[in-house]
Amino acid sequence: MKGNIIKYDRDNIDTDVIIPGQYLKVHDYAELATHAMEGLDPDFHSKVKEGDFILSGKNFGCGSSREHAPIALSQSGIKAILALSFARIFYRNSVDGAFLLPIEIYQDAYDGISEGDEIDIDISKNQIKNITKNQTYKMKPFSEIIGKIIAAGGLFKYKPDQD
Amino acid sequence: MGKTLFEKIWESHVVVEKQNEPTLIYIDRHLVHEVTSPQAFEGLRMNNRKVRRPDLTIATMDHNVPTSNRSLPILDQTSAVQIKTLKNNCKDFGIKLFDIDSPNQGIVHVIGPQLGITLPGSTIVCGDSHTSTHGAFGALALGIGTSEVEHVLASQTLWLEKPKTFEVRVEGKRSNPHAVTAKDIILSIIKNIGTAGGTGTVIEYRGEGITDLSMDQRMTICNMSIEGGARAGLIAPDDKTFDYLRDREYTPKNYESLVDSWKKTLTTDSDAIFDKTFTLDINDIAPQVSWGTNPGMTCDVDESIPSPDEFSNGDANQKRGAEKALEYMALKSGTMIEDIMIDRVFIGSCTNARLEDLIEASKIVKGKKVASNINAMVVPGSQMVKRQAEEMGLDKIFIDANFEWREAGCSMCLGMNPDILLPGERCASTSNRNFEGRQGTGGRTHLVSPVMAAAAAIYGHFVDVRKLDFN
């Protein structure tokens, strides 16, 4: 999975800045996407491209349980969020609806990857390749439990392994 | 080895459990509101599914209802549509709804306990992160997203990863419990453990500092567990819990026998081991005021705003976060908290809009006037709280002081209805989040207790309520 990075070099990106409260009344996903990240970066909608990734610090997606947050990002074209850590409700919302991949990274990837870098994420090897800088970083593997929900394609498609 | 309260509730709700698979957990109560449910009901319709247990599902509208005159039509058409959609969904799927004109309408986390719907030892979910509030009754209460709301509507179960356990011990006694409140305890905890300190855990709050608290105060503590990153907060039920829930409108008929069994089962064993522990001594804690843009950016009322270096302890991201927060908040390091002038006061939200919150705030307000430049409002957490407060004459105290006295709802906590901050306005707020734009684009939020908010309204700036008389 290849794409370019939009980097927010801070912790605690909350769901109120990902999709501000006044837009929780919007049910049209395409319109929701036009307001993604509006609380933090009003230029986001004009710069994001299909297939981009967001890179950020710790506790990404903290705050409100609004599933509008991963939906707005996903509808904007974002395929994965790379962050040092995630708030749990956002993390589950991302995989439950198969909206995007929440990928936990280590400090070397956070420090090494810059805005605009092209990277290639290889889930099977738990590896991130920075094509622009010719560097490689490890990513934290998904837990077996989350991996199974992702592999199934979301919460409603998941079925436990049969004995 | 003994078990924690969380483990006991979890194990008694397991439907399917396999190694390295999510656990299927049975859900006892599902609370539904207008904002996170429309897509879930739509999903049911598309797949020809019914609500599995409408009798265990309760709905109300709280997030975007107007708090002004309810006899007038709702002007915001998108809000009106969302409210009507919930009404239609509840009708179509046979769900009990406390409608906008119901005497039981209110913030979902305020009405659940008040109606006796929240019960010890139960599992409760709601498409709202502050569902953690119900943990004050010894319930495992989880905030969930809309996909999960649909899953619970369809199956009354949820696939979950088992959280870790986190013991937060609150030791000691507050010398002035009117001035130093439950809000100050939970803000102190978050300031210490950080906004991600509880990630992936269920916090159990324990110790004398917790058992001393009333139920309204315990709800304030559990409510903000999510602000410390936790999945849920729990407090073991005791006689205060059981007394609170007795004879409520929906309290079960066999309540006394339930209490007998809860007394035997709903405790953490003395030899149980938590994955993590933190202890806060509250003997000397001060009223808290947040200065930044997350609830961890908080200091004592008699302190000055820290520099980004002091705050960050050498962490580059924390430092950048503090710099950006100060810029957004238009504040400078070194400014004394008591010198910060404010424009608005909001006493409300699922954190601090219960009867006791309003009683305590009224003691500061009684016989005084809101500072001339300040717009201050009280938004009771539910219509029941509003009625009870009015029976005590609290409405008159607030109105005489020039506070606005509103109808129940989430209101300015999250700025989905007309109650919002204007860009640049600075607010002393009893809510739970000081995120950028949370209370309105460009609005600046300081999180405080109800008595601190009331005092700020009177004096026009933050004051140390330990120095004031409580009438």
Interface residues (C-beta under 8 A of the other chain):
Chain A: D9 R10 D11 N12 D14 D16 V17 P20 G21 Q22 L24 K25 V26 H27 G39 L40 G57 K58 N59 C62 G63 S64 S65 R66 E67 S85 A87 R88 I89 R92 N93 D96 G97 S143 E144 I145 I146 K148 I149 G154 L155 F156 Y158 P160 D161
Chain B: V16 K18 N20 E21 P22 L24 V35 T36 P38 Q39 G43 H63 N64 D76 T78 S79 V81 Q82 G127 D128 S129 G143 I144 G145 T146 S147 E148 E150 H151 W159 E161 T195 A196 T199 G200 I226 G229 R231 N294 N317 Q318 R320 G321 K324 L414 G415 M416 I420 R433 F435 E436 G437 R438 T441
